[in-house]
Amino acid sequence: MIQLAVTGAAGRMGRTVIQAIKNNPNVELACAIERGDSDFLGMDAGQVAGIGNVDVVIGGDLSERKFDVLIEFTGPQATLIHAQHCRNFGGRMVIGTTGFSDNEKRRISKLSEDMAMVVAPNMSVGVNLCFHLVELAARTLGDDADIEIVEAHHRHKVDSPSGTALRLGEIAAAAVGRDLGEHAIYGRHGQVGPRDPKTIGFSTIRGGDIVGEHSVLFAGEGERVEISHRSSSRLTFANGAIRAALWCMQHDSGLFDMQDVLGLK
């Protein structure tokens, strides 16, 4: 039985991951972690997740905790602290955290030289299939279509555009030989002039309890191709994270993503 640790255990994704672990016969919750000032410290993780007692008390740090894989859905700073602990401890890690700076991404890459890590802005199997389809569409349509990305999430999401939207943009840009950093446009307002054909546009919606919606539009003359994904439950992401954790156990080191996990590369 693979022992899993979950950080951000009282958050939306943390609670959902704990529920998913409970439903999966191949894994077991070994420890659950929250911020040191959380009101949930000392509570049973299962009670917080709404599934009844699981005999795992929520703690404030990873010290002296034993587990095989850590599933991480927190923030960049906390993720890096936990990644350093995992490397020192000899564990593995599945990271769904988004919003990393380029420097933080380099630090994660360096840590992966000593430990296996699956890092993905979205753990959904369907979204990762969309990554594959977007690359194919961009390579096929090339410069004949304008590329626009629209994403929607709940009102509590703190980063914009979403990590998934940015990844979709990176994939599309690479497929047509562009640098996303040079050609991305994050929203438009006022007299912006005609559209630069090299532009990759991002539009963001925040509201209500939207779990996650992403669409990539390839708009040409006379036709439009649209690749879309809509999530109705966070269990989609949680089950994907557990699948990544099981796959991660096959490797001692290296930086991977869900495309590796799903065999789409």
C-alpha positions in Angstrom: 0.0 0.0 0.0 1.4 3.3 -1.1 1.5 5.9 1.7 0.4 9.4 0.6 0.8 12.8 2.3 -1.4 15.8 1.5 -0.6 19.4 2.1 -3.3 22.1 2.2 -5.4 19.4 3.8 -8.3 21.7 4.8 -8.4 23.5 1.5 -10.8 22.7 -1.4 -8.3 20.5 -3.2 -6.8 19.0 -0.1 -10.2 17.8 1.1 -11.0 16.4 -2.3 -7.7 14.5 -2.5 -8.4 13.0 0.9 -11.8 11.9 -0.3 -10.2 10.4 -3.4 -7.6 8.5 -1.4 -10.3 7.0 0.8 -12.0 5.7 -2.4 -8.8 4.2 -3.9 -7.8 0.7 -2.7 -4.1 1.2 -3.8 -3.2 4.1 -1.6 -3.5 5.2 2.0 -3.4 8.6 3.7 -0.3 8.7 5.9 -0.3 12.4 6.9 -2.2 15.6 6.3 -0.6 19.0 6.7 -2.0 22.6 7.1 -0.4 26.0 7.8 1.0 26.4 11.3 -1.8 28.9 12.2 -4.7 26.9 10.8 -7.8 26.4 12.9 -7.9 22.8 11.6 -4.7 21.6 13.3 -5.3 18.6 15.6 -8.5 17.7 13.8 -9.1 14.4 12.1 -8.4 14.8 8.3 -11.3 12.7 7.4 -13.7 14.7 9.5 -12.5 17.9 7.8 -12.9 16.3 4.4 -16.4 15.2 5.3 -15.8 11.4 5.1 -15.6 10.5 8.8 -12.6 9.6 10.9 -9.5 8.3 9.1 -7.3 8.3 12.2 -4.9 10.9 10.7 -4.6 14.1 12.6 -3.8 17.3 10.6 -0.4 18.6 11.6 1.5 21.8 11.0 4.7 20.5 9.2 6.2 17.5 7.6 8.9 16.9 10.2 9.2 13.3 11.3 6.4 12.3 8.9 6.8 9.1 6.9 5.2 8.7 3.4 6.0 7.6 -0.1 4.6 10.5 -2.2 3.5 14.0 -1.2 0.6 15.5 -3.1 0.9 19.3 -3.1 -1.8 21.8 -3.9 -0.8 24.9 -2.0 1.3 28.0 -3.0 4.7 28.4 -4.6 6.6 29.3 -1.4 5.1 26.5 0.6 5.6 24.0 -2.2 9.3 24.8 -2.4 9.7 24.3 1.4 7.9 21.0 1.2 9.9 19.9 -1.9 13.2 20.5 0.0 11.9 18.3 2.8 10.9 15.6 0.4 14.4 15.6 -1.2 16.0 15.4 2.2 13.6 12.7 3.4 13.9 10.6 0.2 10.3 10.9 -0.9 8.6 11.7 -4.1 6.2 14.5 -5.0 3.2 15.3 -7.2 2.8 19.1 -7.6 -0.5 20.7 -8.7 0.5 24.2 -7.4 0.5 27.0 -10.0 1.8 30.5 -10.2 5.6 29.7 -10.0 8.1 32.3 -11.2 10.8 31.3 -13.6 13.3 31.2 -10.8 11.0 28.9 -8.7 10.6 26.6 -11.7 14.4 26.3 -12.0 14.6 25.4 -8.3 12.1 22.7 -8.7 14.0 21.4 -11.7 17.2 21.3 -9.6 15.4 19.4 -6.8 14.2 16.8 -9.3 17.7 15.7 -10.0 17.5 13.9 -6.6 13.8 12.9 -6.4 11.0 12.0 -8.7 8.5 14.8 -9.3 5.3 15.1 -11.4 4.6 18.7 -11.9 1.4 19.7 -13.8 -0.9 22.7 -13.7 -3.8 20.4 -14.2 -4.0 16.7 -13.2 -7.2 16.0 -15.2 -6.9 13.3 -17.7 -9.2 15.2 -20.1 -7.2 18.4 -19.8 -4.0 16.6 -20.6 -5.6 15.0 -23.6 -6.5 18.6 -24.6 -2.8 19.6 -24.3 -2.1 16.9 -26.9 -4.9 18.0 -29.2 -3.9 21.7 -29.0 -0.3 20.8 -30.1 -1.7 18.9 -33.0 -4.1 21.6 -34.0 -1.5 24.4 -33.7 1.0 22.4 -35.8 -1.6 21.7 -38.5 -3.1 25.2 -38.7 0.2 27.1 -38.2 -0.1 30.8 -38.9 -3.4 30.5 -40.7 -5.4 30.8 -37.5 -5.5 33.3 -34.7 -5.0 31.7 -31.3 -7.2 32.8 -28.3 -7.5 31.1 -24.9 -10.4 31.6 -22.6 -10.5 30.3 -19.0 -13.0 30.5 -16.1 -12.6 29.6 -12.4 -14.3 30.2 -9.1 -14.1 33.6 -7.3 -11.4 32.3 -4.8 -8.7 31.5 -7.4 -5.8 33.9 -6.8 -3.6 33.6 -9.9 -4.6 34.7 -13.4 -4.4 33.4 -16.1 -4.7 29.9 -14.7 -1.6 27.6 -14.8 -3.6 25.4 -17.2 -4.3 28.3 -19.6 -0.7 29.3 -19.6 0.4 25.8 -20.3 -2.1 25.7 -23.2 -0.5 28.9 -24.5 3.0 27.5 -24.1 2.1 24.4 -26.1 0.4 26.3 -28.9 3.3 28.8 -29.1 5.9 26.2 -29.3 4.0 24.3 -32.0 4.0 27.4 -34.2 7.6 28.5 -33.3 6.7 31.5 -31.1 7.9 32.6 -27.7 4.8 33.0 -25.5 6.6 35.6 -23.4 6.9 37.9 -26.4 3.5 37.3 -28.0 1.0 36.8 -25.1 -1.7 39.4 -24.6 -3.5 39.2 -21.2 -6.8 41.0 -21.8 -7.6 43.9 -24.1 -9.1 47.3 -23.3 -9.6 50.6 -25.2 -8.3 51.4 -28.7 -5.9 48.5 -29.1 -5.8 48.5 -32.9 -6.0 45.6 -35.3 -5.0 42.2 -34.0 -1.3 41.2 -34.4 -1.5 37.8 -36.2 1.4 36.5 -34.0 -0.5 37.3 -30.8 -1.8 34.6 -28.4 -4.6 36.1 -26.4 -5.8 35.2 -22.9 -9.2 36.1 -21.4 -10.0 35.3 -17.8 -13.4 34.9 -16.0 -13.7 34.7 -12.2 -17.0 34.0 -10.5 -19.1 31.8 -8.3 -18.1 28.2 -7.8 -16.8 27.4 -11.4 -14.5 24.4 -11.0 -12.5 25.0 -14.2 -13.2 25.7 -17.8 -10.7 26.2 -20.7 -11.1 26.8 -24.4 -8.5 27.3 -27.1 -9.8 28.9 -30.3 -8.1 28.7 -33.6 -9.9 31.3 -35.6 -9.2 31.4 -39.4 -10.9 32.8 -42.4 -14.2 31.0 -42.9 -13.8 28.5 -40.1 -12.9 28.1 -36.4 -11.6 25.1 -34.5 -12.3 25.1 -30.8 -10.9 22.7 -28.2 -12.6 22.9 -24.8 -12.7 21.2 -21.5 -15.0 21.8 -18.6 -14.6 20.3 -15.1 -17.7 19.7 -13.0 -15.9 18.1 -10.0 -12.6 18.5 -8.3 -12.4 14.7 -8.0 -11.3 14.8 -11.6 -8.1 16.5 -10.5 -7.7 14.5 -7.3 -8.0 11.2 -9.0 -5.4 12.3 -11.6 -3.1 13.3 -8.8 -3.3 9.9 -7.2 -2.7 8.3 -10.6 0.4 10.5 -10.9 1.5 9.4 -7.5 1.2 5.7 -8.3 3.2 6.3 -11.6 5.8 8.3 -9.7 6.7 5.3 -7.6 8.3 3.8 -10.6 11.0 6.4 -10.7 13.8 7.5 -8.3 14.4 10.9 -9.8 13.4 13.2 -12.7 11.0 15.9 -13.6 7.8 14.7 -15.3 4.3 15.9 -16.2 0.9 14.3 -16.8 1.8 13.7 -20.4 4.5 11.3 -19.1 2.0 9.7 -16.7 -0.6 9.1 -19.4 1.9 8.0 -22.1 1.0 10.8 -24.4 4.6 11.7 -25.3 
